[in-house]
Amino acid sequence: MARIGWKWNKKVKIIGITGGIGSGKSTVAKMLESLGGRVIDADLIAHNTLSYEEVKDKICKRWGKGVFNPPEAGGEVDRNLLAKIVFSTREQIDELNKIVHPIVIDVIKGQIEEIERGGNVRAIVIDAALLVESNLANLCDIILFVDATNRVRQRRVKDVRNWESAELTRRERFQQSPTLKKKNADYVIDNNLSKEDTINQVTVFWQKFILSQ
């Protein structure tokens, strides 16, 4: 899959992980890290940007002071409340993404450059829920799709995030469908079975695309 818009050090492969909500993207990222990859957590970066003054100012202007915790509780953005609001319409999701995504991409590019300068790294792994939607895929050499059935994903988000099934459906309608993500990926990891089965697949992927290059 040809990608443009970013010049990377060809000695270091950049792997982008994508998949549906609850498919186990972060689990696979940790497995790749255990094999020698360096993980960049795009979702953590996005969360951190909500503490930037410039971002808070824009959020306050758009959604008001009601989405912030009170001063005595830190005065930061109430992420859960903001999520409940913006995940109601496509327009609001797009507005928040326009505020956050440019900063996230700049931070990720900076981290990639820093890792490459450090040397001794065979691959960089970008773990991002919106890898395709935010154009982070353009930074990657390989797109790895983590596959899991809807039933499995529903069970995981209930166990891990305490979400009801309607919440997963509500949020996922603002993302590219897992079917399309899978179709456009370079490699698929089936994460429906045991942890051992998944790590075996990840190890085969690592040997084929990283160690053999």
C-alpha positions as CSV (number, residue, x, y, z in Angstrom):
1,M,0.0,0.0,0.0
2,A,1.7,3.2,-1.1
3,R,1.6,6.1,1.2
4,I,2.9,9.7,0.7
5,G,3.5,12.9,2.6
6,W,6.2,11.7,5.0
7,K,9.9,10.9,4.6
8,W,11.0,8.3,7.1
9,N,14.3,6.7,7.9
10,K,14.1,3.5,5.8
11,K,16.1,1.6,8.4
12,V,13.2,2.0,10.8
13,K,9.9,0.6,9.8
14,I,6.8,2.4,11.0
15,I,3.8,0.2,11.8
16,G,0.4,1.7,12.2
17,I,-2.2,-0.4,14.2
18,T,-5.8,-0.1,13.4
19,G,-9.0,-2.0,14.1
20,G,-12.4,-1.6,15.6
21,I,-13.1,-0.4,19.1
22,G,-12.2,-3.1,21.6
23,S,-10.4,-5.3,19.1
24,G,-7.2,-5.3,21.1
25,K,-5.0,-2.7,19.3
26,S,-3.1,-1.7,22.4
27,T,-2.6,-5.4,23.4
28,V,-1.0,-6.1,20.0
29,A,1.1,-2.9,20.3
30,K,2.5,-4.1,23.7
31,M,3.3,-7.5,22.1
32,L,5.3,-5.7,19.3
33,E,7.0,-3.6,22.0
34,S,8.1,-6.9,23.8
35,L,9.7,-8.0,20.5
36,G,11.7,-4.7,20.2
37,G,9.4,-2.1,18.8
38,R,8.9,1.4,20.2
39,V,5.3,2.3,20.8
40,I,3.8,5.7,20.3
41,D,0.4,6.0,22.0
42,A,-1.5,8.5,19.9
43,D,-4.6,8.3,22.2
44,L,-2.5,9.2,25.2
45,I,-1.0,12.1,23.3
46,A,-4.5,13.2,22.4
47,H,-5.6,13.1,26.0
48,N,-2.5,15.1,27.1
49,T,-3.3,17.8,24.5
50,L,-6.5,18.6,26.4
51,S,-4.3,20.1,29.1
52,Y,-2.7,22.5,26.7
53,E,-3.9,26.1,27.3
54,E,-4.5,26.8,23.6
55,V,-6.6,23.6,23.4
56,K,-8.6,24.4,26.5
57,D,-9.2,27.9,25.3
58,K,-10.7,26.6,22.0
59,I,-12.8,24.0,23.8
60,C,-14.1,26.6,26.2
61,K,-15.1,28.9,23.4
62,R,-16.9,26.1,21.6
63,W,-18.5,24.0,24.4
64,G,-18.4,26.4,27.4
65,K,-17.0,26.2,30.9
66,G,-19.4,23.4,31.7
67,V,-17.1,20.8,30.2
68,F,-14.4,21.6,32.7
69,N,-13.9,20.3,36.2
70,P,-14.3,23.0,38.9
71,P,-11.1,24.9,39.9
72,E,-10.9,23.1,43.2
73,A,-10.8,19.8,41.3
74,G,-8.0,21.0,38.9
75,G,-10.0,22.9,36.3
76,E,-9.1,20.5,33.6
77,V,-11.4,19.2,30.8
78,D,-13.8,16.6,32.0
79,R,-13.0,14.1,29.3
80,N,-16.0,11.8,30.0
81,L,-18.4,14.7,29.8
82,L,-16.9,16.1,26.7
83,A,-17.0,12.7,25.1
84,K,-20.7,12.4,25.9
85,I,-21.4,15.7,24.2
86,V,-19.2,15.4,21.1
87,F,-20.1,11.8,20.3
88,S,-23.7,13.0,19.6
89,T,-23.1,14.5,16.2
90,R,-20.5,14.2,13.4
91,E,-20.2,18.0,13.3
92,Q,-19.0,18.2,17.0
93,I,-16.6,15.3,16.5
94,D,-15.1,17.0,13.5
95,E,-14.7,20.2,15.4
96,L,-12.9,18.6,18.3
97,N,-10.7,16.6,15.9
98,K,-9.7,19.9,14.1
99,I,-8.5,21.3,17.4
100,V,-6.6,18.2,18.6
101,H,-5.4,16.2,15.6
102,P,-2.9,18.8,14.2
103,I,-1.1,18.9,17.6
104,V,-1.2,15.1,17.9
105,I,0.4,14.6,14.5
106,D,3.1,17.2,15.2
107,V,4.0,15.5,18.5
108,I,4.1,12.0,16.9
109,K,6.4,13.3,14.1
110,G,8.6,14.7,16.8
111,Q,8.7,11.4,18.7
112,I,9.5,9.5,15.5
113,E,12.4,11.8,14.8
114,E,13.7,11.4,18.3
115,I,13.4,7.6,18.3
116,E,15.2,7.5,14.9
117,R,18.1,9.7,16.2
118,G,18.5,7.4,19.2
119,G,19.2,4.4,16.9
120,N,19.0,0.7,17.8
121,V,15.3,0.5,17.0
122,R,13.9,-1.8,14.3
123,A,10.4,-0.6,14.2
124,I,8.1,2.2,15.6
125,V,4.5,1.3,16.4
126,I,1.8,3.9,16.2
127,D,-1.2,2.9,18.3
128,A,-4.1,5.1,17.3
129,A,-7.8,4.6,17.4
130,L,-8.2,7.1,14.5
131,L,-5.1,6.1,12.5
132,V,-6.9,6.4,9.2
133,E,-9.3,9.2,10.0
134,S,-6.5,11.5,11.3
135,N,-4.2,10.7,8.3
136,L,-1.6,9.1,10.6
137,A,-1.6,6.2,8.2
138,N,0.4,8.4,5.8
139,L,3.3,8.2,8.3
140,C,3.4,4.4,8.1
141,D,5.1,1.8,6.1
142,I,2.8,-1.0,7.2
143,I,-0.8,-0.9,8.4
144,L,-1.6,-3.8,10.7
145,F,-5.3,-4.5,11.3
146,V,-6.4,-6.2,14.6
147,D,-9.5,-8.2,13.9
148,A,-12.1,-9.3,16.4
149,T,-15.8,-10.1,16.0
150,N,-18.4,-7.6,17.2
151,R,-19.4,-10.0,19.9
152,V,-15.9,-10.2,21.3
153,R,-15.4,-6.5,21.1
154,Q,-18.7,-5.9,22.9
155,R,-17.6,-8.2,25.7
156,R,-14.2,-6.5,26.0
157,V,-15.5,-2.9,26.2
158,K,-18.0,-4.0,28.8
159,D,-15.3,-5.7,30.9
160,V,-12.6,-3.1,30.5
161,R,-14.4,0.2,30.0
162,N,-17.8,-0.7,31.6
163,W,-19.6,0.3,28.4
164,E,-23.0,-0.9,27.4
165,S,-23.3,-2.2,23.8
166,A,-25.0,0.9,22.7
167,E,-22.0,3.0,23.6
168,L,-19.6,1.1,21.3
169,T,-22.1,1.4,18.4
170,R,-22.6,5.1,19.1
171,R,-18.9,5.9,19.0
172,E,-18.0,3.6,16.2
173,R,-20.5,5.2,13.8
174,F,-18.1,8.2,13.7
175,Q,-15.2,6.1,12.6
176,Q,-14.4,4.3,9.4
177,S,-16.0,0.9,9.5
178,P,-13.8,-2.1,10.7
179,T,-14.6,-3.8,7.4
180,L,-13.1,-1.0,5.4
181,K,-10.1,-0.7,7.7
182,K,-9.4,-4.4,7.3
183,K,-9.8,-4.1,3.5
184,N,-7.2,-1.3,3.3
185,A,-4.7,-2.9,5.7
186,D,-1.4,-4.6,4.7
187,Y,-1.6,-7.4,7.3
188,V,-4.3,-8.8,9.7
189,I,-3.9,-10.2,13.2
190,D,-6.9,-12.4,14.4
191,N,-7.4,-11.5,18.0
192,N,-10.5,-13.5,18.7
193,L,-8.8,-16.4,20.5
194,S,-6.2,-16.8,23.3
195,K,-3.4,-14.4,24.1
196,E,-0.9,-17.2,23.1
197,D,-2.5,-17.5,19.7
198,T,-2.3,-13.7,19.1
199,I,1.4,-13.5,20.2
200,N,2.2,-16.3,17.9
201,Q,0.7,-14.3,15.0
202,V,2.4,-11.1,16.0
203,T,5.8,-13.0,16.2
204,V,5.3,-14.3,12.7
205,F,4.5,-10.8,11.5
206,W,7.6,-9.4,13.2
207,Q,9.9,-12.0,11.7
208,K,8.5,-11.5,8.2
209,F,8.2,-7.8,8.0
210,I,10.9,-6.5,10.4
211,L,13.6,-9.1,11.1
212,S,13.8,-10.3,7.5
213,Q,14.1,-6.8,6.0
